[in-house]
Structures are given as structure tokens and as C-alpha cells.
């Protein structure tokens, strides 16, 4: 398991080479070049992440912090419903039994006590039924988050007296709500928030001249204290009457109703006392868990919601508690913070949207909760559509929402299934493209295009980086690559970010965000250009036709010595584009490209990173020289290039691509370059030795180069080279037969090895008849017939785009086999 810079988990899986049911040797193709085909392998990183998210997501869900709140809400609801049930029973008992049956015979004290208890309990029930609603209103504004905590609601009783002092204080218009709104507007620029066209529900003045007491955010506090006073009064009255027991004297001749009066009153006062005690127990439990145990703060900390956590947690708790109270007590247990945040995200309130976006962002970027959160978000098409819509929001007040949405979309795009859903939303690519808007362009003093940005100092914006990151992740799927290419103007925007390479070499350098923008844009272009099939062919054509593509990469090659990774990405793009015949000529015709690639290929390097970029440069040169005489001429015009290429055949890092470059030069440069190409014969001894001892890819390219070298030599020169290499006359033919025997089926890793062996054998038999007898004795006939029975389209191409072959060989393999068999006199 590894973690990339973008914090995306990945897995590396070694695939052991084996033969499939059709006799095709398959292996790990991730590190192979375009000279070998690649099977369509699923995105291992995405699949592994999704699979790993299964058990880990469920495990994390089992100890989700919000489960403490839903359980707390259930327990409070049990106490609340018990109190409500007893209250309802007491009310029925009082109205039906006492006031209905004993109203005339009740003592004045009991009559008024019962009446007062019913009134205050009715007041408490009314207050309770509306308290949650007002508490909801008090948490709708993030601006009030610091003033609307539970501890603020449970402030000292001095609040009530302060309210009485100010209740009749005048509420001047100029200093009241209108002035308050003007103040909010004036503060908006400082906070970066636009003026609101609607009221904050927590700031609504319910009465015109009642001061701040009747602002809606304060009503829940008044209702809270009203309930406590009501319950306390009920306890006092009920307990007093139960202790006193002076319900009047019952005479001997009293009716049965009067005889039962004491019991009836005791039952009522007992019910009233029990109801009030249950309510007070609920409030005490609430205080204990919230104020002493700090449950809400604890959950907020476990969720890592930061400064805005309390307002989010409060809103969630109120919703869960409301569900438990208004419906089944178990309804609140079904709630979770992800679903809660998704509902808020769909709201029309800016504050609610922001709360929802912050919660989703925090959970999707948390190592503990990310898998489960992204899975849940990714299964909701409505949420994904909402996030895509937010990418287009450009109001300054919506900047945080837009950035949060962009981060969430980038996280979703990191999962294969979610990436398909994101790209499948109508208008998704256009919305993502809006993140690449740069607004301003700047140039250096020489007039060259600078790093594009939407900041006066040419600083790349966070939206640009997020847009490129989303595209990079979406491009992991080839279908999405096609959608990116078909989105009008998007390719040009991406390529714009690859510009400004001249600044890479300056002393003042460039910022990290600018370098990151170039890197991500190059990564996206590379993925698009390497797309296989017809989609890739169309993309390569479009990319190469944009006039800045190759010139931008040239500047990176020229001035990016301190940014090797950028150079490598640029070279990989050139290699991919060079698969297209027109693009190959366009790249070679751009001044300085061939020269820069040769410079990088031959420059001294010792680190793994330096060697990797040299290898990429060699592959690009080999691709440019393939079937292109003009590019071969451009390479050969560089001073001392043949001598350096031949000497690099002994370099373990460069020898594979040196062999490919030399082979393509010999094959496609033309006869007019014969004398210059003759310099390759200086490496004959080295190539023959490699063929005898090496295997796999190096063996294949050495055989291919040997085929071209011997065409430039006479049989006598060939024999001299064999003697120099210390190779016996029969040793080389024996090696060729052994290679055919070993690679008895087409191989993905070395698809041309059998072709090169047969071409060598044909030349040897043509040059000296003795080799015909040697090959017969070594069993070459049997091996050739087996090749004839197992030939495949795999062996007919020079390069591959995925599993699609490009640049077909002029002579079919079966034709070469027939020629060899005819020469041996067996056909």
C-alpha cells in the first residue's frame, strides 16, 4: 500500500507472467513501452480502494461518533414521551374525574391548585412543542454559531430580568433591523460575503418595539426557562398538597363520590408530580451529558469538524431528537451525518449549504471516514449533480462552497465507479472546465506566454489546480478521455497550463502552485494522448493540432533541468503523439525538439530519476524515427550521433533504446545515408555477445538491430566480427533455434522476437549455404513449422496503442517462414 502526493491510496500488485488459454504470454504491462501491447487491465488502484473501503467503511461506521448523539436523543425521547404520557393521563384525570365529578365538592384550595397545575402544564407542553423549532431557527446562521450553544441557552436567570428591563425599550428604525441589515451589508466586503436578500431567521424581530428580547434566536431561551419554571411550580404544588392531605372532612352521610375524593386527588397530584419529575430528570440528564460530559464537544472533536463543528453537531442533534419525539423513538437512530449533510447541501439557504459542504468535505478527506463517506456520496446522483452545479458558482460569496464542491468531486473521481457517475452527469465536463478559467494572462518581457492564472501576480488559483486534478482522475478511464476531448475548448485550456517553460530556468524560479499546475496539466495531456483505440487516435490528432502543444513542451525540455519530472512527462507526451504519423512529422519539424531529446538522452545522470528521463527520451527518439525519413535525417545531422549511439550500446540504462534508435535509423533513413549508417557496424561484436547471453526485451532489440547491421556488411565482415566476439561458427545458429524453441508462442513482452530470428536465419542462409545444413541439423525446420501454426496479429506491428497494433510490418511473418522453409528445401 502506498499513498501518493494527492493523498489517494494505491496498491502495487505484481502480476506473474503466465500463459493464457490461447497461448499468449501475458505479464505486467504497466512498465512496458509502446513497442509492446498492453492488455486492458482494470484500474487496480480504484478497485483496491473500493474493495478495501468495504470492510473498513463498515468498521468505521460501527463506531461513528454521531451514533452517540442518536442514542442520546433516543434516551431523552423516552423520558420526554414518558412525561408527556403521564401529563396526558393527569390532564384526563383532572378534567374527567376531578373537575367533572368533584368540581362542586372540591375545596377551594384544591380547585385552584388543580387549575394552576393544568395551566402551567399546558404552558410547559406548548413551550416544549415549539422549543425545538426555535432552536432550529437559532442555528440556521453560521454567524450566530458562537452565541447559540447549549450553554448559551442555559444562561443564568439574570437573562430573564434583563429581558424585562428592555422589553419596552424603544426600537428605533434607524438603529433597528434596517440599520442592522445595513451594517451587515457594510460588513460583507470584509467577510467576503454578498448582501443577503432574505432575513436570517435567527435575527427576525417578532415585535416592532420589543428590543432584542423577541428576536427569534432568543425565543428558544425564553421557552426553555418557561418550561423549567412550569415544571418546578408543578413539583412544588403537587408535593405540597400530597404532604398536607387537607382535602376536607368526609361526613358519614357523604356520597361515594366524596368518599373517593382523597384517592382521586392523590392520584392526580401523584401523576402531576411524576410528570414534572420525569421532565426535570430529562433536563438534568441533558445538562449532565451536554454541560458536564460535554457530549456535543466530544462528538465534534471526534468528527474533526473544527471551529464550525458545534453548530453542525447541534443541528444534527436537534433533527435526530425531533424525529424521536414526533415519530417513533427509533426514527432518530436511522440518521447519520453524511445523509444530514447531503440534505443541507440541497437546501436553498447559503448557511445550510455551507454546513453540509463542510461536513462532507471533512469526512471525505478524513483517513478514518473517507471510504464510507465517499461510497455513500457516490451512490447519490442528486448529490453529485448538486456538487457539479456548484462548480459553476463564481460569486465571491460562494467561493468556499465552490472550492469544497471541487475538492469533493476530485475525491469522488478517484474511485472508478464514482468517476463514471461524475462524467455521466450532463454538463459535468463543462462545469469542470469552468474551474480552469484564468481570467488574466500575463507574459514575460520577451513576449512569451507565461503561466496562465487568474491573479495579477500570475499565481495559479486553487480552482485551476482542483480542476486539473479532477480531469487527471477522470482520465484514468478511457471513456472519460473521449468526453474530455469532445468538450469544446477544454483541451486548449489544459494545454495552456503547460506554457511558461522559460521561467523554469530563471533564478527567481516559480511558485509551487505554478509548477504543480504544469505538472497536472502534463499528466492529463499524457493520459489523453496515450488513450488506446480510435478514441486515442482522435485525441492525439486534436492535441497535436493545437499549435502550443509541442512548443510548450520544447520550452520545458530546454529550461527544465531542475524539474526532471516535468521533462519526463513532456517527453512521454511526445512519444504518445508520435504514434500518429502526421504528429510524428509535426514534432520532428518543430525546431530544437530532436536536438533536445538527444541532449537529454546522452547527458550524464546517476540517479534513478535522471536515468528514467533518459530512457523516455530514447523511446521518443525511436518513435520519431519510425517510418519517417525526415526525422531520421534530423537525427543523423547531429554531430557524432552515430558514434555516441553505438558507444551507448554498452550502457545498461541506454542500450535498449539505443538499439531501437539505431535499428530504425538503418531501416528508414534511406540508401543515401549508407556510408553514415555504416558506423553502426562498430557495435556488431557487442550486439552478437548480447544475443548469446541476454533474454527478453534486450534480446529482442539486439536481434532487431543485428538484422539491420548484417544488411550493411558482407559475409566476410560478418565472419570477422564472429571471430572478434569469440563465437564459434555453429554457436550462433544454435542460439537462434533455441530462441524459437523457448518462445514457441507469441509474447506480449517481446512480440517481434520470432520475426527477427527468422530474418537473421534467412540472411545467414543466403550469405553462406553451410548455414542451411546447420539449421537442418539443429531442428530449425520443426521450429519454423510450429511458428507457422502459431502466428498471430500480435507479431505484425512495430508499435501498439493498448492492444491495437500500429505501423504494420511490410512482410507478414508467415511469408518469412515460407521463405526460410523454401531455402531449406523443405517446402
Secondary structure by P-SEA (a helix, b strand, c coil): cccccccbbbbbbbbcccccccccccccccccccccccccccaaaaaaaaaaaaaaaaaaaaaccaaaaaaaaaaaaaaaaaaaaaaaaaaaaaaccccccccccccaaaaaaaaaaaaaaaaaaaaaacaaaaaaaaacccccccccccccccccaaaaaaaaacccccccccccaaaaaaaaaaaccccccccccccccccccccccccccccccaaaaaaaaaaaaaaaaaaaaaaaaaaacccccccccccccccaaaaaaaaaaaaaaaaaaaaaaaaaaaaaaccccaaaaaaaaaaccccaaaaaaaaaaaaaaaaaaaccccccccccaaaaaaaaaacccaaaaaaaaaaaaaaaaccccaaaaaaaaaacaaaaaaaaaacccccccaaaaaaaaaaaaaaaaccaaaaaaaaaccaaaaaaaaaacccbbbbccccccccccccccccccaaaaaaaaaaaaaaccaaaaaaaaaccaaaaaaaaaacccccccccccccaaaaaaaaaaaaaaaaaaacccaaaaaaaaaaaacccaaaaaaaaaacccccaaaaaaaaaaaaaaaccaaaaaaaaaccaaaaaaaaaaacccccaaaaaaaaaaaaaaaaaacccaaaaaaaaaccaaaaaaaaaccccccaaaaaaaaaaaaccccccccccccccccaaaaaaaaaaccccaaaaaaaaaaaaaaaaccaaaaaaaaaaaccccaaaaaaaaaaaaaaccccccccaaaaaaaaaaaaaaaacaaaaaaaaaaaaaaaaaaaaacccccccccccccccccccccccaaaaaaaaaaaaccc
